[in-house]
Amino acid sequence: MANADSPFGFRPINRDGSPYNGATFRAVFATGDGTATFIGDAVKLAGTSIEGYPTIAQCVAGDPVLGVVTSFEANPSSLGDQYRKASTQRFCQVASANDGYFEVQCDDDSTATAITDVGLNANFVVGSGDTAYGVSAMELDSDSTGVTTVPLDLQIVALVDRPDNLLSGTGSTNKNAIVRFNDPQGKPARTAV
């Protein structure tokens, strides 16, 4: 059976060799940010704060990554919202990209990610998230894999070894990979914004 084409953004799984224990920090999207954001989206510092919490914005390829949104706090005026609507203030929890490992689906639109890509770099792509379930559509950009000299967004650490993740043969597109961010915004000596 083929791998399902079901992007979910970035899912934290490991922290510098230790199991991920759910550690997050609180951050906020400002009303001036016109981009809808979803659980699993990579985010960056936006340069201000609200109530003492850092404001953040969704990343695009090439941005330094502060972390990944793991949940949103309830919106009292719209309790059914599972994602952050554009131009609304919304608090969320973020898993730090610094020393973090994340599972992500490969887009495999024209060049399938191969076992030989492990250890190499790749970019990610931003898609339109699911407004019903609040899930991100960010994926590893398979067309950008295979680079060793250019510092792209991600390093492919491994392909997920699980029965539901076909790694080779017919139907092996849309693999899930384990990655880490090459330019985490929280690393020591990194300049802000």
C-alpha positions in Angstrom: 0.0 0.0 0.0 1.3 3.5 -0.9 2.2 6.1 1.7 -0.7 8.5 2.3 -0.3 12.1 1.0 -1.3 13.7 4.4 1.0 16.6 5.3 1.0 17.5 9.0 3.8 20.1 9.2 6.6 19.5 11.8 6.0 17.2 14.7 8.5 17.3 17.6 9.9 13.8 18.4 13.3 14.2 20.1 15.4 16.7 21.9 19.1 16.4 21.4 19.0 12.6 21.8 16.4 12.5 24.6 12.7 11.7 24.1 10.6 14.8 23.5 8.7 15.4 26.7 6.3 18.1 25.6 8.4 21.1 26.6 7.1 24.3 25.0 7.1 28.1 25.6 4.3 30.6 25.2 4.3 33.0 22.2 1.7 35.1 20.4 0.7 36.1 16.9 -0.1 39.8 16.6 -3.3 41.2 14.8 -1.0 42.8 12.3 0.1 39.5 10.9 -2.0 38.6 7.9 -1.0 35.0 7.5 -3.2 32.1 8.9 -1.1 29.7 10.9 -1.5 26.1 11.8 -0.4 23.4 14.3 2.9 22.1 12.9 4.0 25.3 11.2 7.6 26.5 11.7 7.7 30.1 13.1 10.2 32.9 13.7 10.5 35.9 15.9 8.5 38.9 14.7 10.5 41.5 16.7 8.0 42.7 19.3 6.1 41.4 22.3 2.6 41.4 23.7 2.1 41.1 27.5 5.8 40.2 27.7 5.5 37.2 25.3 7.4 37.2 22.0 5.4 37.8 18.9 6.0 35.3 16.1 5.2 34.8 12.5 5.0 31.8 10.1 8.3 31.0 8.4 9.0 30.6 4.7 11.9 28.7 3.2 15.2 30.5 4.1 14.0 32.0 7.4 15.7 31.2 10.6 13.3 29.0 12.7 12.5 29.7 16.3 10.3 26.6 16.7 7.2 24.8 15.7 3.6 25.5 16.9 2.3 22.6 18.9 -1.1 24.0 20.1 -3.2 27.2 20.3 -4.8 28.5 23.4 -8.6 28.8 23.3 -10.0 31.7 21.4 -13.0 32.9 23.6 -14.7 34.6 20.7 -14.5 31.5 18.5 -14.0 28.3 20.5 -14.2 26.1 17.5 -11.1 27.5 15.8 -8.4 24.9 15.7 -5.9 27.3 13.9 -4.9 30.9 14.1 -7.0 33.0 11.6 -5.2 35.7 9.7 -5.0 39.2 11.4 -6.1 37.9 14.8 -4.2 37.9 18.1 -3.7 34.3 19.3 -1.5 32.8 21.9 0.1 29.4 21.3 2.7 27.0 22.5 6.0 26.5 20.6 8.5 23.6 20.7 12.0 25.1 20.3 13.9 24.3 17.1 17.2 24.5 19.0 18.5 20.9 19.4 15.1 19.6 18.4 14.3 16.8 15.9 11.0 16.7 14.0 9.1 14.4 11.8 7.8 15.8 8.6 6.3 14.4 5.4 8.2 14.7 2.1 6.3 16.3 -0.7 7.8 14.0 -3.4 6.1 15.9 -6.2 8.7 15.1 -8.9 11.8 13.7 -7.2 11.2 11.1 -4.5 13.3 11.5 -1.4 15.7 8.5 -1.3 17.5 6.6 1.4 20.7 8.1 0.1 19.4 11.6 1.0 19.9 10.9 4.7 22.5 13.3 6.1 22.0 15.8 3.3 20.1 19.1 3.4 16.7 20.2 2.0 14.3 23.1 2.2 10.7 23.0 3.3 7.6 24.2 1.4 4.6 26.0 2.9 1.1 24.8 1.9 -2.4 25.8 2.8 -3.2 24.3 6.2 -6.4 22.5 7.1 -8.9 25.0 8.6 -11.2 22.2 9.9 -8.6 20.4 11.9 -5.9 23.1 12.3 -3.1 21.0 10.8 -0.2 22.5 8.9 0.6 21.6 5.3 4.4 22.3 5.5 6.4 19.5 3.9 10.0 18.7 3.1 10.8 19.9 -0.4 12.0 16.7 -2.1 13.2 18.7 -5.2 15.8 20.4 -3.0 17.4 17.3 -1.4 20.9 16.1 -2.1 22.8 19.3 -1.2 25.9 19.1 1.0 27.5 22.6 0.6 24.6 25.0 0.6 23.0 25.6 4.0 19.3 24.9 3.3 16.6 24.9 6.0 16.7 21.3 7.1 19.1 18.4 7.6 17.6 15.0 6.9 18.6 12.9 9.9 16.7 9.7 9.0 13.7 8.3 7.2 11.1 7.0 9.6 11.3 3.3 10.0 7.7 2.3 10.6 5.3 -0.2 8.9 3.1 2.7 7.7 6.1 4.5 6.0 7.1 2.6 2.8 10.7 3.5 2.1 11.3 1.9 -1.4 9.4 0.4 -4.3 6.1 1.3 -5.9 4.1 3.7 -3.7 7.1 4.9 -1.7 6.5 8.6 -2.4 5.4 10.9 0.5 7.8 9.3 3.0 8.1 10.7 6.5 11.5 11.9 7.5 13.2 13.0 10.7 14.9 16.4 10.3 16.4 19.2 12.3 16.6 22.8 11.4 20.0 24.1 10.2 19.4 27.7 11.4 17.6 27.6 14.7 16.9 31.2 15.8 17.4 30.3 19.5 21.0 29.1 19.1 23.6 30.9 21.1 25.2 34.0 19.4 22.4 34.2 16.8 21.2 37.8 16.3 17.6 38.5 16.9 15.1 39.1 14.1 
